[in-house]
Amino acid sequence: MKAGHSPTYLTKIAPSRRSLLLFAISSVCIRLGDNIVDAKEAEAPPKPNNLISPEAALQRLMEGNDRYVQGVSRRDDFKRERPVLVDGQNPYAAVLSCADSRVAPELVFGSGLGDLFVCRLAGNFANDDTLASMEYAVAVLNTPLILVLGHDHCGAIDATIKSLHDNKPPPGHISSLVAALAPAVEVSRQQTGDTSAEATRQNVIDNVNKLKSTGPILNAAVEQNRLKVVGGLYRLDTGRVDLLS
């Protein structure tokens, strides 16, 4: 810390993560409607095979998951890939996934470096930071697909169910996770069946809808058929991802 700069002063001038991402978006040229200017990533994509339609991106994801389920591993030449990706990236899909250590999107979908733009947090929900990250992926990196990936036996969902049942908030910042997941749990409690499974499914659906409807970037891309947003559930025992309709 430089002399004369108090911690309070530094706190006031430090930009938020969302503001930094939105600044980056506004600093490059993006396609919105008929306004087209080339961004660096669009001029010379490091992975030309990733320039695909939303439908093709989803198909590639699921083909990668099939390989993962069957135990077929990729042969990646990381030594060759790393230099190619130094100056840019153009991932073919973005994944909003749980932080659970048993769910690793790059492995689950058999993807290599530069293929997936991944945001992970417990409960796989869209908050301001993950929304900003997905906006960056779509507006700057031209990513055509977003997948919200939930999974069975989710600890964040189970903690929320317990907190609401006991009417007792969890310690520390875990309460913020409970607040975000509570709407899905409340809906599931009104249904028959496994509350945890129903809440996990509902949480994915809720966040797919949130991403689809969030403006001005994501909803415009969906309306223009440049972006597809889908939901899926990862099965811990088989590794299979089941897409939600």
Secondary structure, DSSP 8 states (H G I E B T S, - for coil): --TT--HHHHHHH---HHHHHHHHHHHS---BTTB----HHHHS-S-GGG---HHHHHHHHHHHHHHHHHT------HHHHHHHTTT----SEEEEE---TT--HHHHTT--TTTEEEEE-TT----HHHHHHHHHHHHTT---EEEEEEESS-HHHHHHHHHHHHT---STTHHHHHHHHHHHHHHHHTSSS-HHHHHHHHHHHHHHHHHHH-TTTHHHHHHTTS-EEEEEEE-TTT--EEEE-
